[in-house]
């Protein structure tokens, strides 16, 4: 339900700690999940005074990407608000996206010309080294600064990938993104021409077309990366910012660009972290503590090690977090939630659909239902298995930020 | 889903016992909730042959008022059907509300006239004693019986509060309630003029305006309560009655006006209770047993003691109820549900969002899953954590009042 009519102006602070890809499955060797295998004396103690349960990030059986995973725990329906591939690529390489931007993901590709027609030979230009990608993006950026008054912003990703922003002088509507991919998904055929489905998209497609022609000229003499394919045209989704939706001044403590970008989409202020350890992040949290009502604190490596199938390393990250837990708990008058954005089981080496362990530390809990903070123990908890978008209403309730509904 | 197409004409009786504000949290001293601390040999026995679980009254994190709390367990979406403050005030003081009524909550206030303009000095007239309120309402009622053919009905609440009904000669639509509060919520300014947003509301606002002028004349010589402020204009919500929605002839056994009023809104017949103990209520239930298919049996004091933070008293009420339980169970061929409309934790001294323990006593249960009827033991039960509006379909199923859905 709509929370705006029952929001209070004041309340306790909320600290949402997201261990990315936290949930897991038993190791075939030991039968234990990383959370079960880890030695976590501090979590073991905390969990006894906390409400526990597991959240379902998107829906039963649905494996979320980072976008939907985070939107859910931020309280935005990940099905209603779908973030385009272009936007996620741009956020991932650290570009800021504005309301005036048409954003798309690019691949360097190899084409051969038959008469004047380019025919795709390799859609990824032999997965060219990131370093070569950087040089080409520099060259393109120097040659193509704008098209018909539309600013062009390019930034390299890994290997053959990059992000492109077409920055218009006016705010774009969701209609503007209705442009087909120019990547036909197979080799041996010409790239597709960008065409718009709507009037706004047709105008934008004209700009894109001219950009592709200019880029092809600039890249003509390249041996492998002599063409560009684009996919996932998207505009910035219209998400009611945290301040308006929840009355919260929200800060983000994260190391990776993607998560800072997602936080920025929902109106959080990004607190820049020097370094990339949990300790570095904690230092920033401490310094900014007085300035915000809500903190999103993101720990990436649980997911990275899950993706690598590195069970032992995932255990170590959990133990490192546990060792720092007393510092997190020492903040006064604060509701703390520890969870993940999705599961990343080591045996799957990928994100998965499995519900994610969740703990809410607050005085207003039954508590004592889970012996440890693990997948199986959280099943015994008072929160049950719940949709991730219900997490924020629960945190607002625990932080005494919601009025009674109805007399 | 819509139950009407699958309703049977016959079935067992249903007895829904609502211990208001039943759910609670552990006491900091003992770590036990009132349900855990209470000695309840009869509930302990009953729970083993019952289905158990917890219901969420409105939604995750949402703390319900009495209106939404009861609508949910009666099977009406508390978000879709919001009951206006005026209606609840009228129900609370024991007024019957009809389809032809515009209902509003009133405050006696103190104004000072600057030339002819009233300026609010005290929005609550110094919280005048209830006895003085009663005398003023008598005086107003004697002087203002009707305005332009619209009957005026006034009844005192506590201190400065009262309920006012403007009874028209025609049924009012929901448009009629779109009138602004005349209470500006601050002192030092004049009261607001009532204005209607719609044609129907504009006509009604004219009546209200004339009423306020007459009331000001009647109260002119009063020292503190010399003006009236109105807020929460509301018409009776259109709720499909129990008889039509469920095919149930429903009776209400309750002591407090608010709950009788809520029951009347959904078409229950009110059985007048002499006295205010659970025994007094039980006597009425026994006498009326043959005449109804469904009983709503309301016990108030669990909530009152929760609101007072009176842990020991809440325990005693639960024990008193437990002592009478054998009499409730002795009714033949009957499905019994014991639950609350919301939680009222003693440590919070207020309603809360926490799920509410629920028990269904019926032959068609797994049973044996909860050792006692407590918050934590109900978490182990076969009903899980479920939305309150699903309770009525479950009770209809257990009472064999629903046909198979589909062939």
Interface residues (C-beta under 8 A of the other chain):
Chain A: X1 X6 X363 X364 X365 X366 X367 X368 X369 X380 X381 X382 X384 X386 X390 X392 X393 X394 X395 X396 X397 X398 X402 X403 X404 X405 X406 X407
Chain B: X25 X26 X31 X33 X58 X59 X60 X61 X62 X63 X64 X65 X66 X67 X68 X78 X79 X82 X83 X85 X88 X89 X345 X347 X348 X350 X351 X352 X353 X354 X355 X375 X376 X379 X384 X385
